[in-house]
Amino acid sequence: RALTMKNHIQKGDIITVPAPAGGIASGEGAIIGNIFGVAAYSAAVGEPVELATTGVYQLPKATAAVLTVGARVAWDNTAKNINVPGTGRFPVGIATEVAENGITSVAVRLDGVATVAA
């Protein structure tokens, strides 16, 4: 049954926000305030862009990071990639596949919750 509440805006798995400084490319991860998401399409800085906040996405990974299935992962907003949790990185989800040293991407299930850098 469809949601019929008069104050319902959207489901929240995809939200519309202004694109960050430098703009964003389709499929790229981004931190906007305390939100992490993956861009549904490219947008210039300040333009509206839809970010997926849940789901599983193939994202760039720090080459030396070693991840196992179910490992907590964090977004490095400077390097623009997934890494192990650590200072200055934003917890965003879990790895859904093994990604050893030398691998440059990993499948990640996004948590869809507000995040803050460690």
Secondary structure as UniProt FT lines:
FT   TURN            6..7
FT   STRAND          14..18
FT   TURN            21..22
FT   TURN            26..27
FT   STRAND          29..32
FT   TURN            33..34
FT   STRAND          35..39
FT   TURN            45..46
FT   STRAND          48..52
FT   STRAND          55..61
FT   TURN            63..64
FT   TURN            69..70
FT   STRAND          72..76
FT   TURN            77..80
FT   STRAND          81..83
FT   TURN            87..88
FT   STRAND          90..95
FT   TURN            101..102
FT   STRAND          105..110
//
